[in-house]
Amino acid sequence: MTSLVRRLRTLPLRSRLALLVASAVAVAVAVAAVACWLLTRNQLESELDTSLQNLSAPPDAVRDALDNCGATSGTDNRAAFAYIQVVLTDGTRCVTSYSEPVKVEQRDVDVARGSESSSLHNSTTANGAKVRVFTVRLSNRPGVQAAVSVSRPLAEIDSSLNQLALLLAAVTGVGILGAGAAGLWIARAGLRPVDGLTRAVEHVARTEDLTVRIPVEGEDEVARLSRSFNSMTAALASSRDRQSQLIADAGHELRTPLTSLRTNIELLARSEETGRAIPPDDRKALMASVKAQMTELASLIGDLQELSRPDAADPGPLQIVGLHTAMTNALERARLRGPDLTIETDLNPWYVRAEPAALERALINVLDNAVKFSPSGGVIEVALSTGGELTVRDHGPGIPAEELPHVFERFWRSSSARALPGSGLGLSIVARTVQQTGGEIALRQAAGGGTVAAIRIPGAPTPPPETY
């Protein structure tokens, strides 16, 4: 059995399907044929029993049998519709002259003795032919204890059943062959879309061409598989495009600080090589520029490392964090970066489940944007409502409405920010961090000018009991 299963597994799928269909039909046809044969046999036997029970032995046949009692066989060669014989209480049979003698069974003797009223059973004639026997007590012969057996050959039933068996066997064979052919055709037709899918997958594996799409027909499982494949290749193509765009954008962003660094370092090196000292103020400016470019490079590399993690990656152990506390820490750094700005705060307690370092970094990025776009001496308004909505509003130039849908894209920078330092990755990191905590972030234009960043993270105004 195990070797058969292994052999089946080595066959192509369409061959297995055709074989399974043919086997299922063969079993069904065979069961139906056997059931038909058994029902027909039972019906024929029932009709034969009924005819025997309704058939009564004529008085002259009984008289003939008693007169012929003791003979070993009938003396009349006339063909008889039924065999008739009289059975005595000692088991002696008295056969009519035109009947075949039938073997007497104990049940026949019991009927003759009166212990049974009738008996219906199979027996054989003297020459071995099978017969169906109905025996009933002889009651119209005073002073005689005997029974009359009426028999009919079973050959007529067996002949009909044999012919029916041959017919059913032929029908079963034709049905199996037809089922095999139909199964093979169905398997080929049903697996044709799978063949197309296989060719498409092999083409993608061979050429890495993710533009391949499979035509989808219908709503069945194969159609769903085709849609899933098309969705997968579209997602892979989009991911590869984003990866290529990320590499191109990262290269572009890295080129500016690297070029500035190279220029400044070449000036310093040339000064050392030629012995021509750079004026102290200029040298100080060059060193400040190098330091600023190094800081920008480090920040850009850190942002790239942060974004290089898959979206499904574990952000780290989540903890109960006070959003108001994290914002207070971020505000201290924001005040250092914008010493000439006024930051007004109204922070109500709100506790969330997040990774503390990632959450604080996201809040710093939001505040950095507000500091960057705020005019000198401007005001930044930070509020955390009792419902858990955190808003950061600046009074800068604002973001045009048509650019708002793109603010969370990687390396995207608004037209007003391209002249300012930054990589364009900050808001992407913010959006990712907020989404990982189950929250949402949005930027909108503020009334009277400026931009409002609104963050909402699920939480509660009080920490859960286990954090006390």
C-alpha positions as CSV (number, residue, x, y, z in Angstrom):
1,M,0.0,0.0,0.0
2,T,2.8,2.4,0.9
3,S,4.6,1.7,-2.4
4,L,1.4,2.3,-4.3
5,V,1.0,5.7,-2.6
6,R,4.6,6.6,-3.4
7,R,4.1,5.6,-7.1
8,L,0.9,7.8,-7.2
9,R,2.9,10.7,-5.8
10,T,5.4,10.5,-8.6
11,L,2.7,10.8,-11.3
12,P,1.9,14.2,-12.8
13,L,-1.1,15.9,-11.2
14,R,-3.4,15.5,-14.2
15,S,-2.6,11.8,-14.3
16,R,-3.5,11.5,-10.6
17,L,-6.7,13.4,-11.1
18,A,-7.7,11.3,-14.1
19,L,-6.9,8.1,-12.1
20,L,-8.8,9.3,-9.1
21,V,-11.8,10.2,-11.2
22,A,-11.7,6.9,-13.0
23,S,-11.4,5.0,-9.7
24,A,-14.2,6.8,-8.1
25,V,-16.5,6.2,-11.1
26,A,-15.4,2.6,-11.3
27,V,-16.3,2.0,-7.6
28,A,-19.6,3.8,-8.1
29,V,-20.5,1.8,-11.2
30,A,-19.4,-1.4,-9.6
31,V,-21.5,-0.8,-6.5
32,A,-24.5,0.1,-8.7
33,A,-24.0,-3.0,-10.8
34,V,-23.8,-5.3,-7.8
35,A,-26.8,-3.7,-6.2
36,C,-28.8,-4.0,-9.5
37,W,-27.8,-7.7,-9.8
38,L,-28.8,-8.4,-6.1
39,L,-32.1,-6.6,-6.4
40,T,-32.9,-8.4,-9.7
41,R,-32.0,-11.8,-8.1
42,N,-34.2,-11.1,-5.1
43,Q,-37.1,-10.0,-7.3
44,L,-36.9,-13.1,-9.5
45,E,-36.6,-15.4,-6.5
46,S,-39.6,-13.6,-4.9
47,E,-41.7,-14.0,-8.0
48,L,-40.7,-17.7,-8.2
49,D,-41.7,-18.2,-4.6
50,T,-45.0,-16.5,-5.2
51,S,-45.7,-18.7,-8.3
52,L,-44.8,-21.9,-6.3
53,Q,-47.1,-20.9,-3.4
54,N,-50.0,-20.1,-5.8
55,L,-49.4,-23.3,-7.7
56,S,-51.5,-26.2,-6.4
57,A,-50.9,-29.8,-7.3
58,P,-53.8,-31.3,-9.3
59,P,-55.5,-34.4,-7.7
60,D,-54.7,-36.6,-10.7
61,A,-51.0,-35.6,-10.3
62,V,-51.1,-36.6,-6.6
63,R,-52.8,-39.9,-7.6
64,D,-50.2,-40.5,-10.3
65,A,-47.4,-39.9,-7.8
66,L,-48.9,-42.3,-5.2
67,D,-49.4,-44.9,-7.9
68,N,-45.8,-44.3,-9.1
69,C,-44.4,-44.5,-5.5
70,G,-41.2,-46.5,-5.4
71,A,-40.0,-45.7,-8.9
72,T,-36.6,-44.2,-9.2
73,S,-37.6,-41.7,-11.9
74,G,-40.5,-40.6,-13.9
75,T,-41.8,-42.8,-16.8
76,D,-43.3,-39.9,-18.9
77,N,-41.0,-37.8,-20.9
78,R,-43.4,-34.9,-21.3
79,A,-41.9,-31.5,-20.3
80,A,-43.4,-30.4,-17.1
81,F,-43.9,-26.7,-15.9
82,A,-43.2,-27.9,-12.4
83,Y,-42.0,-31.1,-10.7
84,I,-44.6,-32.6,-8.3
85,Q,-43.9,-35.4,-5.8
86,V,-45.5,-36.6,-2.6
87,V,-43.3,-37.0,0.5
88,L,-44.3,-39.6,3.1
89,T,-43.6,-39.4,6.8
90,D,-40.6,-41.8,6.5
91,G,-39.0,-39.6,3.9
92,T,-40.1,-41.7,0.9
93,R,-40.9,-39.7,-2.2
94,C,-43.6,-40.6,-4.7
95,V,-42.8,-38.8,-8.0
96,T,-45.3,-38.2,-10.8
97,S,-44.5,-39.9,-14.0
98,Y,-43.6,-36.7,-15.8
99,S,-41.4,-35.1,-13.1
100,E,-37.8,-35.3,-12.0
101,P,-37.3,-36.7,-8.5
102,V,-36.2,-34.0,-6.1
103,K,-34.0,-34.7,-3.0
104,V,-36.2,-34.8,0.1
105,E,-35.1,-32.5,2.9
106,Q,-35.8,-32.9,6.6
107,R,-38.1,-29.9,6.3
108,D,-40.2,-31.8,3.8
109,V,-40.6,-34.7,6.3
110,D,-41.5,-32.3,9.1
111,V,-44.4,-30.9,6.9
112,A,-45.5,-34.5,6.1
113,R,-45.6,-35.4,9.8
114,G,-47.6,-32.2,10.6
115,S,-45.0,-30.4,12.7
116,E,-44.7,-27.7,10.0
117,S,-47.5,-26.4,7.8
118,S,-45.3,-25.6,4.8
119,S,-41.7,-25.2,3.8
120,L,-39.9,-23.2,1.1
121,H,-36.3,-24.0,0.3
122,N,-33.7,-24.9,-2.3
123,S,-32.9,-28.5,-3.3
124,T,-31.5,-30.6,-6.2
125,T,-32.9,-33.2,-8.6
126,A,-31.4,-36.6,-9.0
127,N,-29.2,-35.3,-11.8
128,G,-27.9,-32.4,-9.7
129,A,-30.0,-29.6,-11.1
130,K,-31.0,-26.9,-8.6
131,V,-34.7,-26.4,-7.9
132,R,-36.8,-24.2,-5.7
133,V,-39.2,-26.4,-3.6
134,F,-42.5,-25.5,-1.9
135,T,-43.9,-28.2,0.3
136,V,-47.3,-28.2,1.9
137,R,-49.2,-30.8,3.9
138,L,-51.5,-33.1,1.9
139,S,-55.0,-32.7,3.5
140,N,-57.4,-34.0,0.9
141,R,-56.4,-37.7,1.3
142,P,-58.1,-39.2,4.3
143,G,-56.0,-41.6,6.3
144,V,-52.8,-40.5,4.5
145,Q,-50.1,-38.6,6.3
146,A,-48.0,-36.9,3.5
147,A,-46.9,-33.7,2.0
148,V,-46.9,-32.4,-1.6
149,S,-43.7,-30.8,-3.0
150,V,-44.0,-28.5,-6.0
151,S,-40.6,-27.6,-7.5
152,R,-39.4,-25.5,-10.3
153,P,-35.8,-25.4,-11.8
154,L,-33.6,-22.4,-10.8
155,A,-31.9,-22.6,-14.2
156,E,-34.3,-20.1,-15.7
157,I,-33.4,-17.6,-13.0
158,D,-29.7,-18.4,-13.1
159,S,-29.7,-17.9,-16.9
160,S,-31.3,-14.5,-16.6
161,L,-28.9,-13.5,-13.8
162,N,-25.9,-14.6,-15.8
163,Q,-27.0,-12.6,-18.8
164,L,-27.6,-9.6,-16.6
165,A,-24.1,-10.0,-15.0
166,L,-22.5,-10.0,-18.4
167,L,-24.4,-6.9,-19.4
168,L,-23.5,-5.1,-16.2
169,A,-19.9,-6.1,-16.6
170,A,-19.8,-4.7,-20.1
171,V,-21.5,-1.5,-19.0
172,T,-19.1,-1.2,-16.0
173,G,-16.1,-1.6,-18.3
174,V,-17.4,1.0,-20.8
175,G,-18.2,3.3,-17.9
176,I,-14.7,2.9,-16.4
177,L,-13.0,3.6,-19.8
178,G,-15.3,6.6,-20.4
179,A,-14.6,7.9,-16.9
180,G,-10.9,7.6,-17.4
181,A,-11.1,9.5,-20.7
182,A,-13.4,12.1,-19.2
183,G,-11.2,12.4,-16.1
184,L,-8.1,13.0,-18.3
185,W,-10.0,15.6,-20.3
186,I,-11.3,17.3,-17.2
187,A,-7.9,17.3,-15.6
188,R,-6.3,18.9,-18.7
189,A,-9.1,21.5,-18.9
190,G,-9.1,22.2,-15.2
191,L,-5.3,22.5,-14.9
192,R,-4.8,24.6,-18.0
193,P,-4.8,27.8,-15.9
194,V,-2.4,26.1,-13.5
195,D,-0.1,25.4,-16.5
196,G,-0.3,29.1,-17.3
197,L,0.5,30.0,-13.8
198,T,3.5,27.6,-13.8
199,R,4.8,29.1,-17.0
200,A,4.5,32.6,-15.5
201,V,6.3,31.6,-12.3
202,E,9.1,29.9,-14.3
203,H,9.4,33.0,-16.5
204,V,9.6,35.3,-13.4
205,A,12.2,33.0,-11.8
206,R,14.2,32.9,-15.1
207,T,14.0,36.6,-16.1
208,E,13.0,38.4,-12.8
209,D,10.4,40.1,-14.9
210,L,7.7,41.2,-12.4
211,T,5.5,42.8,-15.0
212,V,4.0,39.4,-16.0
213,R,0.2,39.1,-15.3
214,I,-2.0,36.1,-15.7
215,P,-5.5,36.6,-17.2
216,V,-8.2,35.9,-14.6
217,E,-11.3,34.1,-15.7
218,G,-14.2,33.2,-13.4
219,E,-14.4,33.1,-9.6
220,D,-13.1,29.7,-8.8
221,E,-10.1,28.7,-6.8
222,V,-7.8,28.8,-9.8
223,A,-9.0,32.4,-10.5
224,R,-8.3,33.3,-6.9
225,L,-4.8,31.8,-7.2
226,S,-4.2,33.8,-10.4
227,R,-5.3,37.0,-8.6
228,S,-3.1,36.2,-5.7
229,F,-0.1,35.7,-8.0
230,N,-0.8,38.9,-9.9
231,S,-1.1,40.8,-6.5
232,M,2.1,39.2,-5.4
233,T,4.1,40.2,-8.5
234,A,2.6,43.7,-8.3
235,A,3.6,44.0,-4.7
236,L,7.1,42.6,-5.5
237,A,7.5,45.0,-8.4
238,S,6.3,47.9,-6.2
239,S,8.7,46.9,-3.5
240,R,11.6,46.6,-6.0
241,D,10.7,50.0,-7.4
242,R,10.6,51.5,-3.9
243,Q,14.0,49.9,-3.1
244,S,15.5,51.3,-6.2
245,Q,14.0,54.7,-5.5
246,L,15.3,54.5,-1.9
247,I,18.8,53.7,-3.1
248,A,18.6,56.6,-5.7
249,D,17.2,59.0,-3.2
250,A,19.8,58.0,-0.5
251,G,22.6,58.4,-3.0
252,H,21.3,61.8,-3.9
253,E,21.0,62.9,-0.3
254,L,24.4,61.5,0.6
255,R,26.0,63.3,-2.4
256,T,25.5,66.8,-1.0
257,P,27.1,66.4,2.4
258,L,29.9,64.3,1.0
259,T,30.6,66.9,-1.7
260,S,30.7,69.6,0.9
261,L,32.9,67.5,3.1
262,R,35.3,66.7,0.3
263,T,35.6,70.4,-0.7
264,N,36.3,71.5,2.9
265,I,38.8,68.7,3.6
266,E,40.6,69.5,0.3
267,L,40.9,73.1,1.3
268,L,42.3,72.1,4.7
269,A,44.7,69.7,3.1
270,R,45.9,72.2,0.5
271,S,46.6,74.6,3.2
272,E,48.7,72.1,5.0
273,E,50.5,71.1,1.8
274,T,51.3,74.6,0.6
275,G,52.0,76.1,4.0
276,R,49.5,78.9,3.4
277,A,47.5,79.2,6.6
278,I,43.8,79.8,6.3
279,P,42.6,82.8,8.3
280,P,41.4,81.7,11.7
281,D,37.8,82.8,11.1
282,D,37.7,81.0,7.8
283,R,39.3,77.9,9.3
284,K,36.8,78.0,12.1
285,A,34.0,78.2,9.6
286,L,35.4,75.3,7.6
287,M,35.6,73.1,10.8
288,A,32.1,74.1,11.8
289,S,30.9,73.2,8.3
290,V,32.7,69.8,8.4
291,K,31.2,69.1,11.8
292,A,27.7,70.0,10.6
293,Q,28.1,67.8,7.5
294,M,29.3,64.9,9.6
295,T,26.3,65.4,11.9
296,E,24.0,65.4,8.9
297,L,25.6,62.2,7.5
298,A,25.3,60.5,10.9
299,S,21.7,61.5,11.1
300,L,20.9,60.4,7.6
301,I,22.6,57.0,8.1
302,G,20.6,56.5,11.3
303,D,17.4,57.3,9.5
304,L,18.3,54.9,6.8
305,Q,19.0,52.2,9.3
306,E,15.7,52.8,11.0
307,L,13.8,52.6,7.7
308,S,15.7,49.5,6.5
309,R,13.9,47.4,9.1
310,P,10.9,45.6,7.6
311,D,7.5,47.1,8.6
312,A,6.6,43.7,10.2
313,A,9.8,43.7,12.3
314,D,9.6,43.7,16.1
315,P,9.9,47.3,17.2
316,G,11.2,46.2,20.6
317,P,9.6,45.5,23.9
318,L,6.5,47.6,24.4
319,Q,6.1,49.3,27.7
320,I,3.5,51.6,29.4
321,V,4.9,55.1,28.6
322,G,3.5,58.4,29.6
323,L,3.0,60.3,26.3
324,H,3.2,63.5,28.2
325,T,6.5,62.5,29.8
326,A,8.0,61.5,26.5
327,M,6.9,64.9,25.0
328,T,8.4,66.8,28.0
329,N,11.7,65.1,27.3
330,A,11.5,65.9,23.6
331,L,10.6,69.5,24.3
332,E,13.9,69.9,26.2
333,R,15.9,69.0,23.1
334,A,13.6,71.1,20.9
335,R,14.3,74.2,23.1
336,L,18.0,73.7,22.6
337,R,17.6,73.6,18.8
338,G,15.4,76.7,18.8
339,P,16.5,78.9,21.6
340,D,14.8,82.0,20.1
341,L,11.4,80.3,19.8
342,T,8.7,80.3,22.4
343,I,7.1,76.8,23.0
344,E,3.7,76.9,24.7
345,T,2.6,73.6,26.3
346,D,-0.6,72.2,27.7
347,L,0.0,68.5,28.4
348,N,-2.6,66.3,30.1
349,P,-1.6,62.8,31.3
350,W,-2.0,60.1,28.7
351,Y,-0.4,56.6,28.9
352,V,0.2,54.5,25.9
353,R,1.9,51.2,25.1
354,A,5.0,51.8,23.0
355,E,8.8,51.4,22.7
356,P,10.1,54.3,24.7
357,A,13.1,55.2,22.6
358,A,11.3,55.0,19.3
359,L,8.4,57.0,20.6
360,E,10.6,59.8,21.9
361,R,12.6,59.9,18.7
362,A,9.3,60.3,16.7
363,L,8.2,63.2,18.9
364,I,11.6,64.8,18.5
365,N,11.2,64.6,14.7
366,V,7.8,66.3,14.9
367,L,9.2,69.1,17.0
368,D,12.3,69.4,14.8
369,N,10.0,70.1,11.8
370,A,8.1,72.7,13.8
371,V,11.4,74.4,14.9
372,K,12.8,74.3,11.4
373,F,9.8,76.0,9.8
374,S,9.0,78.5,12.6
375,P,10.2,82.1,11.9
376,S,12.7,83.6,14.3
377,G,11.0,84.6,17.5
378,G,7.9,82.5,16.6
379,V,5.7,80.4,18.8
380,I,5.2,76.6,18.8
381,E,2.0,75.4,20.5
382,V,2.1,71.9,21.9
383,A,-1.1,70.4,23.4
384,L,-2.1,66.9,24.7
385,S,-5.8,66.8,25.3
386,T,-7.6,64.7,27.9
387,G,-8.8,62.5,25.0
388,G,-5.2,61.6,24.0
389,E,-4.8,63.8,20.9
390,L,-1.3,65.3,20.7
391,T,-1.0,68.4,18.5
392,V,2.1,70.4,17.5
393,R,1.3,73.7,15.7
394,D,3.9,76.0,14.2
395,H,3.4,79.4,12.5
396,G,5.6,78.9,9.6
397,P,4.8,79.0,5.8
398,G,2.7,75.9,6.0
399,I,2.4,73.1,3.5
400,P,0.3,73.5,0.3
401,A,-2.8,71.3,0.3
402,E,-1.7,69.5,-2.8
403,E,1.5,68.4,-1.1
404,L,-0.1,67.1,2.1
405,P,-0.7,63.6,0.8
406,H,3.1,63.2,0.2
407,V,4.5,64.4,3.5
408,F,5.0,60.9,4.9
409,E,6.8,59.5,1.8
410,R,10.5,58.7,2.1
411,F,12.9,61.5,1.0
412,W,10.0,63.7,0.0
413,R,10.5,67.3,0.9
414,S,8.1,70.2,0.3
415,S,9.2,73.1,-2.0
416,S,9.7,75.3,1.0
417,A,12.0,72.9,2.8
418,R,14.4,72.0,0.0
419,A,16.7,74.8,1.0
420,L,16.8,73.7,4.6
421,P,18.9,70.9,6.1
422,G,17.3,67.5,6.5
423,S,17.0,64.2,4.7
424,G,13.2,64.0,4.2
425,L,13.0,60.8,6.3
426,G,11.9,62.2,9.6
427,L,8.1,62.1,9.0
428,S,8.4,58.7,7.4
429,I,9.9,57.4,10.7
430,V,7.3,59.2,12.7
431,A,4.4,57.7,10.7
432,R,6.0,54.2,11.0
433,T,6.5,54.5,14.8
434,V,3.0,55.8,15.4
435,Q,1.4,53.0,13.2
436,Q,3.4,50.3,15.1
437,T,1.7,51.5,18.3
438,G,-1.7,51.3,16.7
439,G,-2.1,55.0,16.3
440,E,-2.4,57.5,13.5
441,I,-0.8,60.8,12.5
442,A,-2.0,63.5,10.1
443,L,-0.7,66.9,9.0
444,R,-3.1,69.7,8.2
445,Q,-3.1,73.4,7.5
446,A,-3.6,75.6,10.5
447,A,-6.0,78.5,10.6
448,G,-4.1,81.7,10.2
449,G,-1.1,80.0,8.7
450,G,1.4,77.3,9.7
451,T,0.9,73.5,10.1
452,V,-0.6,71.3,12.7
453,A,0.7,67.8,13.3
454,A,-1.9,65.7,15.1
455,I,-1.0,62.3,16.7
456,R,-3.5,60.0,18.3
457,I,-2.3,56.8,20.0
458,P,-4.7,54.4,21.9
459,G,-4.2,54.7,25.6
460,A,-5.8,56.0,28.9
461,P,-5.4,59.0,31.1
462,T,-4.2,56.8,34.0
463,P,-1.7,53.9,33.8
464,P,-3.0,50.3,34.2
465,P,-2.8,48.9,37.8
466,E,0.1,46.6,37.1
467,T,2.4,49.6,36.4
468,Y,2.0,51.1,39.9
